[in-house]
Amino acid sequence: MPASQIAELKRKAREKIFDPEPLMARLRELMKNHNESYRESSLRSGLDEQAVRRILAGQRPNITSCVLMANHFGIDPNEFITLAGWPEIDVFKVKTVSADALPPEAVEVAMEIAKIADSGLRRQVADAIKLLLSKHFDL
């Protein structure tokens, strides 16, 4: 997407009324799941120590802050980006494969991982499985 289109999408997003409540609720949930304070979440995301406090006070974060927080919490960056009222970024869109195209044992493993409620822990388990596969099978 050309830079001019991105700039136009951002301008239109700024013109819309920003409802901070969904973003605030999701951020509180993630902080609780990670047992982190405002300051810890901010600093561990790579932001200044007051960034999360400002967001929880209703200030709209910029797209870079959304990406940094999503990375810290192990979630799709487009989730934070759209909750902040910005347009999705194509590079973060994940293509999914239908379960019909996967072997049954792969689907079973995926279903078990999906049962893990904590997104951070779910990400760690998935990363551990991928590491195990790469170490033992050169995948």
N, C-alpha and C positions, 0 to 999 in steps of 0.2 A: 504494500500500500504506500503510495507516495506521501511524502511529508506534508504536502498541502492538504491531502484528505485527512490525515491524522489531526492536523491543526484545526480543520473545520469540525471534526467530530468532538474534539476537546472544547472548542468554543461553544458548540451547541449544548454539550454537557454542563458547562458552567452556567448557561442560561436557565437550565432546569432547576427547580427547587430541590435542594438536597435534604433528604430525610435521614438524619444521622442514627436513628434508633436501631435499624437492622444491623448496621455495622457495629454499633456500640454493644449490642446484645451478643453478636458473634465473637467480638474481641474479648468480652468478659468471660464467655464460655471457654475460649481457648486459654485465657490466662488462668482460669480456675483449673482446667485440665492439666496445665503445665505447672501449677502451684507457683505462679510468679506474681510479683508486685508490678505496679505500673512501671517503676524504674527498671526492674529487671527485664521486663518484656521489651521496653524501649531499647535498652543497651544491647541486649542479646539479638535484637533485630538489626542492629547497626545504626540506630537512630539516636538522637540526643535524648537525654534522660527524662525530658518532659513531653516527648512526642505522644506517648500513649495517653497521658493525662489530658492533653489537648483534644485528642480524638474522642475520648470518653466524655469530654465537656461539650462535644458537638461540632468540633472543627473538622472540616473535610480534609483528609490527607491527600497529598499529591500521589500520582501514579507510582513514582519511585518508592515512596514510603509503603504503599500497598504491597509492592513486589517484595520489598525487604521483610515486611512482617509475615507475608505468606511463606516465604522461604524459611524464616525462623520457626514458624508453627507447622511447617510441613504440609501446607495445603496448596491447592491450585491458586496461583496469583489472580486469575480472573475472578475468583470468588470475592476477594477483597476489593479488587478494582471495580467490579460492578456494584458491590455494596456501598462503595464510596461515590457512586453515581457517574463513574467514568465508563466509556465504551470498552467492551472486551478487546483484548489484544490477541490477534490471530496466532502469534507465535506460541502463546500459552495454551491454545486449544489442543486438547488431547484427543487423538483419534482412538476410538475404542474398537475392539474386535468383538464380534458376536460370539456368544458362548457356543453357538452351533459350530463355529469354525475351530474350536479348541478341543483337544482330547479330554475325555471325561475326568481324568485325574487332575488335569490343570484347572478345570472348573471347580473341582472339589477343594483344591488348595485355595483358590481365589475366594470361594464362598466362606471358608473358615477365616481367612484374613479379614474379609468384609464384616465379620461379626465383632471385630474389635472396635469398641465405641470410641475410644480415644484416638483421634486422627494422628497425633504425634507418635503414639505407640504403634499404630497400624503402619505408619511410614517406616518405623524402625524395623518391624518384622519383615516387611516387604524388602527393605534394603538388605537385611541379613540373609534372606532367601536368595536374592540376586547375587550377593557376595559368595555365598556357598556354591551356587551354580557356576559362577565364573572361576572359582578356585579349583573346583573338582572336574569341570567339564570343558574348560576353555571356551565358554560361550561369550 
